[in-house]
Amino acid sequence: MIHSAGQEAWLAIQVLIMAGEGQRQLHRVCQEVDLPPGALKVLLLLCGGPRPMRELVSSFQLDPSYITSMVDALERRGVARREPHPTDRRAKTVAITEDGRKVVERVRELMTVPPQSFDVLSAAEQQQLLALLLRVLDAELDIPDVMRPRPTA
């Protein structure tokens, strides 16, 4: 089967993240902050403000019981807390704690270290790659701003 360049590029991105150094880096980060990958993803989303539990279920398209277990893990770790919903007494929201913000800051530090394989690209090529990826990210409207890279000029 012949694939388009877009398909192959997308596959390459996935392989970089899910295998090799990308996978090892995620494992190290999760170990250091004592959170499983799913809970870490929820914590990153919470940086944008408290989220109702039902919104987390919808955002991640996961079973409500799985989201509950991830939020339980975040609460046990002290990085998030459940709060009453401001307008719906039956619902709960999940908010990041100050410790959670510190954990996210550390995660961002660790996750911005590129794998050694990036050394095959010159500084100009790395800048070009960043510009292209940012254009693709701009087309992904479902990705919250808080999870997007914040490149400096």
Residue pairs with C-beta under 8 A, 6 or more apart in sequence:
3 11
16 22
16 115
16 117
17 23
17 26
20 115
20 117
21 115
21 116
21 117
22 115
25 110
25 111
25 113
25 115
26 37
28 110
29 40
29 107
29 110
29 111
30 36
30 37
30 40
32 106
32 110
33 40
33 77
33 103
33 106
33 107
34 77
35 43
35 73
35 74
35 77
35 79
35 103
36 70
36 73
38 60
38 62
38 66
38 70
39 70
39 71
39 73
39 74
39 77
40 107
41 60
42 56
42 60
42 67
42 70
42 71
42 74
42 80
42 94
43 74
43 79
43 80
43 96
43 100
43 103
43 104
43 107
44 104
44 107
44 146
44 147
45 51
45 56
45 59
45 144
45 146
45 147
46 74
46 80
46 94
46 95
46 96
46 100
47 96
47 101
47 104
47 146
47 147
48 144
48 145
48 146
48 147
49 95
50 83
50 93
50 94
50 95
50 96
51 59
51 93
51 94
52 85
52 88
52 91
52 92
52 93
52 94
53 64
53 67
53 68
53 71
53 82
53 91
53 92
53 93
53 94
54 91
56 67
56 71
56 94
57 63
57 64
57 67
60 67
71 80
71 82
71 94
74 80
74 94
74 100
75 81
75 82
77 103
78 97
78 99
78 100
79 96
79 97
79 99
79 100
79 103
80 94
80 95
80 96
80 97
80 100
81 94
81 95
81 97
82 92
82 93
82 94
83 92
83 93
83 94
83 95
84 92
84 93
85 91
85 92
85 93
86 93
96 104
114 126
118 126
121 129
130 149
130 151
134 149
134 151
137 143
137 148
137 149
